[in-house]
Amino acid sequence: MTDRFDIPGRFNPRYSLLGRAVRARVHDASRAEALYYVAAVGALAVFVGVVAVSWAWINLDGPPEAAAADRFWVLQSCGFAVVLMLIGAGVQPAHRVTLDDGGMEVRRRNRQLERIDWAHVQRAERIARETWWSHYRRFAGTTSVVSRRHAHVILLRLEDGRVVILGIRPEEQPLFMERLEARVATGRQALQVA
């Protein structure tokens, strides 16, 4: 029997074009997040600088004609919208967590992110979102699959020291923990018999 739990997608600026480009080049999640914020602020600062210099250039010979000023402000507004789209418009994709007899699988679209055998699960528990945000998300060995900000998330501690955080919906968390604990116990019994 297979159980499926969905983690819905959401609006997230770090999944914009700039955010995806940074994450593709920097493989540490914390460093990629920090670099994204620096790059986004830098892009806005460069844009503001370009607007100021171009307005000064237009005013070099005195105030511009009304048509030239209107064209400038329309182009500036369009440029601002494009910059915001590049650095701020992003959607974090939905994830699917599947529990089967062999283990747990976390997928995003058609790509498998994690495959965990039941024998490797050391501990599973619900923790407060603040604990994940302030403590666990900073570890390099943490895989976070959280989209919406719920009060609690699921923490899986693996034998190799890694941590997997799952943002299962609050109404599905008790069922997920029940099914997970049953499968982990069954997996360990099968491992002891073999």
URCORJO-V893383 format. One record per backbone hydrogen bond with DSSP energy under -1.0 kcal/mol. CO is the residue of the C=O (numbers start at 1). NH is the residue of the N-H. E is the energy in kcal/mol with one decimal. If there is no record, write none. Layout:
<<CO | NH | E> <CO | NH | E>>
This chain:
<<3 | 99 | -3.1> <5 | 97 | -3.5> <7 | 95 | -2.8> <10 | 92 | -3.2> <12 | 15 | -2.1> <13 | 16 | -2.0> <16 | 20 | -2.8> <17 | 21 | -1.9> <18 | 22 | -2.3> <19 | 23 | -2.5> <20 | 24 | -1.7> <22 | 26 | -2.2> <28 | 32 | -2.7> <29 | 33 | -2.2> <30 | 34 | -2.1> <31 | 35 | -2.7> <32 | 36 | -2.2> <33 | 37 | -2.0> <34 | 38 | -2.1> <35 | 39 | -2.8> <36 | 40 | -2.8> <37 | 41 | -2.3> <38 | 42 | -2.5> <39 | 43 | -2.6> <40 | 44 | -2.1> <41 | 45 | -2.4> <42 | 46 | -2.6> <43 | 47 | -2.3> <44 | 48 | -2.5> <45 | 49 | -2.3> <46 | 50 | -2.6> <47 | 51 | -2.5> <48 | 52 | -2.4> <49 | 53 | -2.6> <50 | 54 | -2.6> <51 | 55 | -2.4> <52 | 56 | -2.1> <53 | 57 | -2.3> <54 | 58 | -2.3> <55 | 59 | -1.8> <57 | 60 | -1.2> <59 | 62 | -1.5> <65 | 69 | -2.3> <66 | 70 | -2.5> <67 | 71 | -2.4> <68 | 72 | -2.3> <69 | 73 | -2.4> <70 | 74 | -2.3> <71 | 75 | -2.7> <72 | 76 | -2.8> <73 | 77 | -2.2> <74 | 78 | -2.5> <75 | 79 | -2.7> <76 | 80 | -2.4> <77 | 81 | -2.1> <78 | 82 | -2.3> <79 | 83 | -2.5> <80 | 84 | -2.5> <81 | 85 | -2.1> <82 | 86 | -2.4> <83 | 87 | -2.2> <84 | 88 | -2.5> <85 | 89 | -1.1> <86 | 18 | -2.2> <90 | 12 | -2.7> <92 | 10 | -1.4> <95 | 7 | -3.0> <96 | 107 | -2.6> <97 | 5 | -2.8> <98 | 105 | -2.5> <99 | 3 | -2.6> <103 | 100 | -2.5> <104 | 116 | -3.1> <105 | 98 | -2.9> <106 | 113 | -3.0> <106 | 114 | -1.6> <107 | 96 | -2.5> <108 | 111 | -2.6> <111 | 108 | -2.7> <114 | 106 | -2.4> <116 | 104 | -3.0> <117 | 120 | -1.5> <118 | 121 | -1.2> <120 | 159 | -2.5> <123 | 157 | -3.0> <125 | 155 | -3.4> <127 | 153 | -2.4> <128 | 132 | -1.7> <129 | 133 | -2.8> <130 | 134 | -2.7> <131 | 135 | -1.8> <131 | 136 | -1.2> <132 | 137 | -2.6> <135 | 138 | -1.0> <136 | 139 | -1.6> <139 | 142 | -1.3> <141 | 163 | -2.4> <143 | 165 | -2.9> <145 | 167 | -2.7> <148 | 150 | -1.3> <151 | 129 | -2.5> <153 | 127 | -2.7> <154 | 166 | -2.6> <155 | 125 | -2.2> <156 | 164 | -2.7> <157 | 122 | -2.7> <157 | 123 | -1.8> <158 | 161 | -1.8> <162 | 158 | -2.6> <163 | 143 | -2.8> <164 | 156 | -2.7> <165 | 145 | -3.1> <166 | 154 | -2.8> <169 | 172 | -1.3> <169 | 173 | -1.0> <172 | 176 | -2.7> <173 | 177 | -2.7> <174 | 178 | -2.3> <175 | 179 | -2.6> <176 | 180 | -2.8> <177 | 181 | -2.7> <178 | 182 | -2.0> <179 | 183 | -2.2> <180 | 184 | -2.7> <181 | 185 | -2.2> <182 | 186 | -2.2> <183 | 187 | -2.7> <184 | 188 | -2.2> <185 | 189 | -2.0> <186 | 190 | -2.2> <187 | 191 | -1.8> <188 | 192 | -2.2> <189 | 193 | -2.1> <190 | 194 | -2.0>>
